[in-house]
Structure formats: C-alpha cells, structure tokens
Amino acid sequence: MDRMIYLAMSAAQQMMNGQALTTHNLANANTVGFKADFEAARAMPVYGNGLPSRAYAMIERPGINDLDIAINGDGFIAVQAPDGSEAYTRAGDLQINVNGQLMTGAGKPVLGNGGPIALPPSQSITIGVDGTISIRPVGQEANTLAQVDRIKLVNPDVKQLRKGADGLFRLADNTPAAPDATVRITRGALERSNVNSVNEMVQLITNSRQYDMAIKAMSTAQQIDTAGAKLLSSSN
C-alpha cells in the first residue's frame, strides 16, 4: 500500500509542476520569440539502503526540437498529402519517423528534390537556411557533413491557393508549384498560429447567443403560426 501511495503522491506533485509549466506557456502565447517548454515524464528509481524498490515520476523539459523550422517571410514547405498529391504548409515542426522519413508534426512526408525525404542513420542533422539537409554520418568527425537532400520550398501566388479540409494548401489547378530558391527558413523556431484566442472566445460566445436568438425566433414563429391557425379555425 505504501508503494501505491508513494507513487500517487509523486505523480500528483509532478502533475502540479506540469500544470505550472503549461500555465507558463499559455501566459506567453503571444510573446514574440517565446519557445514553449515541452513536458515529458519518466520513472526515476529511489536509491538508498537496499534495493531501489520505489520509483517516482519525474517531469522533464526536453526543450525545442532541433528540426523545428519556420518560413522567414513568404513561402511554403512542400509535403505529400494522404492521396499522394503535393500540398503546402507553413508548419515546420519536423520529425523523423522509425523509417528515417522526414515528416511534419501532423504526419505528412516532407518533399525534397526527388520526392519524400528519407534520411540515413546519423549522429546529427543540420538544416540550412535554404532547406539544404546535411548530416554527420555515424562514426565521423564533428566537422564531417554530408548533404543528403533539400526541402522543397515554394512561393506561389497566394491568390491561386486553396485550403483543403486537411488544413493543407494546394494550387487551384492541382498542379505542383515550382521550387523557389529565394525562400528562406529560420532554424530552431516555429511559426505561431495567427489565431487570437481571446477574439475566438468572444466570437464563440457571440455565435452561441445568436444561435439562442435564432432558436427563440423559430419558437416565436411556431407560436404565431399556431395562434393564427386557431383564429382561422374559430372564424370558420
């Protein structure tokens, strides 16, 4: 029983710390240049006299992802949509899956010079401002870099783009956009959402009130219709 209580106590304590971390992130939602802290937990054995038969939960702050990129100015990152077509996004929260494929945070393959980008095993990965991806091969010196691919960056006329239900952008005629060598990225950063949470909450309340007014109007119309029917039936 004491093990259960100890585990629950340590978990509750770390959840409180996690709450504080999340609150700090929310408080800085509109702070320019602020990088959110990520929360991760792992079991930490309690060492002392005898065997470590107790463990507690420990919250960690891994920091930002080394693969995070943000478009500097106009432009988009080319990705592969679920149907195999080419689409575009400005979400640069990149990651590598178990197969070595470079993906967005939403699980869309990032496109390079010859299709989806696949990276070989490496000790480090560097993304240049022009989207060039270089790796430090396993077992090589720190100054040894090998260029493996380049992220396809495009800058089509935004008037020609259409946003799909999946949140990705495509050209109106569904043709691939040409790569644009002038598009630049910023490493170690993510583009903030253009959603204003306060405005959205106000709009949510407004829509709710307007919905209630519409329902009341429908109810009133039904009452008027019923009353009118009664008058007509009584006159006959």
C-alpha positions in Angstrom: 0.0 0.0 0.0 2.8 2.4 0.8 4.2 1.9 -2.7 0.9 2.9 -4.2 0.6 6.0 -2.0 4.2 7.0 -2.7 3.7 6.6 -6.5 0.4 8.6 -6.4 1.9 11.3 -4.3 4.9 11.7 -6.6 2.7 11.7 -9.7 0.4 14.4 -8.2 3.4 16.5 -7.3 4.9 16.3 -10.8 1.5 17.0 -12.4 1.3 20.2 -10.4 4.7 21.1 -11.8 3.4 20.2 -15.2 0.4 22.5 -14.7 2.8 25.3 -13.8 4.8 24.7 -17.0 1.6 24.7 -19.1 0.4 27.8 -17.5 3.7 29.5 -18.2 3.4 28.5 -21.9 -0.2 29.9 -22.0 0.9 33.1 -20.4 3.5 33.6 -23.1 1.3 32.5 -26.0 1.6 36.0 -27.6 5.2 36.6 -26.6 7.3 37.1 -29.7 10.2 34.6 -29.9 9.0 32.6 -26.9 9.7 28.9 -27.3 7.2 26.6 -25.5 8.6 24.1 -23.0 7.7 20.5 -23.7 6.7 18.2 -20.9 7.9 14.6 -20.6 7.8 12.1 -17.7 9.8 9.1 -16.8 10.2 6.8 -13.9 13.1 7.5 -11.5 14.2 4.8 -9.1 14.7 5.9 -5.5 18.1 4.7 -4.4 19.2 4.2 -0.8 19.8 1.4 1.6 18.8 -1.9 -0.1 17.3 -2.4 -3.5 15.5 0.5 -5.3 12.0 -0.9 -4.8 10.4 2.5 -5.1 10.1 4.8 -8.0 8.7 8.3 -8.6 7.5 10.2 -11.6 9.8 13.0 -12.8 8.8 15.7 -15.3 11.5 16.7 -17.7 11.8 19.7 -20.0 13.4 18.5 -23.2 13.3 21.9 -24.9 12.7 22.7 -28.5 13.2 20.2 -31.4 16.4 20.7 -33.4 14.4 20.0 -36.5 12.0 22.9 -35.9 12.0 25.4 -38.8 9.9 28.5 -39.7 9.5 30.1 -43.0 11.2 33.5 -43.0 8.8 35.7 -44.9 6.6 34.4 -47.8 6.7 30.8 -48.9 5.6 27.2 -48.0 7.0 23.8 -47.3 6.0 21.1 -49.8 4.6 17.9 -48.3 2.9 14.8 -49.6 -0.9 14.6 -48.9 -2.5 11.3 -48.0 -3.7 10.9 -51.6 -0.1 11.2 -52.9 -0.6 14.7 -54.3 1.6 17.6 -53.5 0.4 20.2 -50.9 1.9 23.0 -48.9 2.1 24.1 -45.3 4.0 26.5 -43.1 4.1 24.1 -40.2 7.7 23.4 -39.6 7.5 21.1 -36.6 9.5 18.4 -38.3 10.4 15.0 -37.0 11.9 11.7 -38.2 9.8 8.5 -38.1 11.0 5.0 -37.5 11.8 4.5 -41.2 14.0 7.6 -41.3 11.5 9.6 -43.2 11.2 13.4 -42.5 7.7 14.2 -41.5 5.7 17.2 -40.3 4.2 17.1 -36.8 0.9 16.1 -38.5 2.5 13.1 -40.1 2.8 14.4 -43.6 6.0 13.4 -45.5 8.2 16.4 -46.4 9.2 16.6 -50.1 12.7 17.1 -51.4 14.4 17.1 -54.7 13.1 13.7 -55.7 10.0 13.1 -53.6 9.6 12.3 -49.8 12.8 12.9 -47.9 14.4 9.8 -46.2 17.5 10.2 -44.1 20.1 7.6 -43.3 21.3 7.0 -39.7 23.3 9.9 -38.5 24.7 11.5 -35.3 23.4 14.9 -36.1 21.2 16.7 -38.7 21.5 20.3 -39.9 19.0 22.2 -42.0 20.4 25.2 -43.9 18.5 28.4 -44.4 17.8 27.4 -48.0 16.4 24.0 -46.9 19.5 22.0 -47.5 19.7 19.0 -45.2 23.2 17.8 -44.1 24.0 15.0 -41.8 27.0 13.9 -39.7 27.4 10.3 -40.6 27.7 7.8 -37.8 31.3 7.5 -36.6 32.5 10.6 -38.4 34.2 13.7 -37.0 32.1 16.6 -35.9 33.3 18.7 -38.9 32.3 16.0 -41.4 29.0 16.8 -43.1 27.3 15.1 -46.0 24.5 16.8 -47.9 21.6 14.4 -48.5 18.7 16.4 -49.8 16.9 19.7 -49.8 13.5 20.6 -48.6 11.3 21.8 -51.4 10.3 25.4 -50.6 7.8 27.1 -52.8 6.3 30.6 -53.1 3.2 30.5 -55.3 0.8 33.3 -55.7 -1.4 33.0 -52.6 -4.4 34.1 -54.7 -4.0 30.8 -56.6 -4.0 28.7 -53.4 -7.0 26.8 -51.9 -7.1 25.5 -48.4 -8.4 21.9 -48.0 -10.3 20.2 -45.2 -7.0 18.7 -44.1 -5.5 22.1 -43.5 -3.1 21.9 -46.4 -2.9 24.4 -49.3 -2.9 23.4 -52.9 -2.9 25.3 -56.2 -6.4 25.8 -57.6 -5.5 23.7 -60.7 -3.8 21.0 -58.5 -0.5 21.3 -60.3 2.8 21.3 -58.4 4.4 24.6 -57.7 7.9 25.2 -58.8 10.7 25.4 -56.2 11.7 28.9 -55.2 15.4 29.3 -54.3 14.7 32.7 -52.7 12.6 31.2 -49.8 14.5 31.2 -46.6 13.9 29.4 -43.3 14.8 30.1 -39.7 16.1 27.1 -37.7 15.1 26.3 -34.2 11.9 28.3 -34.4 8.2 27.6 -35.1 5.7 30.0 -36.6 2.9 30.9 -34.2 -0.7 30.5 -35.1 -2.5 33.6 -36.4 -5.5 32.7 -34.2 -6.2 35.2 -31.4 -7.6 33.1 -28.6 -9.4 36.0 -26.9 -11.1 37.0 -30.1 -12.1 33.4 -30.8 -13.6 33.1 -27.4 -15.6 36.3 -27.8 -16.7 35.0 -31.2 -17.7 31.7 -29.7 -19.9 33.5 -27.1 -21.4 35.7 -29.8 -22.3 32.8 -32.0 -23.8 31.0 -29.1 -26.0 33.9 -28.2 -27.0 34.4 -31.8 -27.9 30.7 -32.0 -30.1 31.1 -29.0 -31.8 34.1 -30.6 -32.4 32.1 -33.8 -34.0 29.3 -31.8 -36.2 31.7 -29.9 -37.2 33.3 -33.2 -38.2 29.8 -34.5 -40.2 29.2 -31.4 -41.9 32.5 -31.7 -42.8 31.8 -35.3 -44.3 28.5 -34.3 -46.4 30.1 -31.6 -47.6 32.8 -34.1 -48.4 30.1 -36.6 -50.3 28.1 -34.0 -52.3 31.2 -32.9 -53.1 32.1 -36.5 -54.4 28.6 -37.1 -56.6 28.8 -34.1 -58.0 32.1 -35.2 -58.8 30.8 -38.7 -60.4 27.7 -37.3 -62.6 29.7 -34.8 -63.7 32.1 -37.6 -65.0 29.1 -39.6 
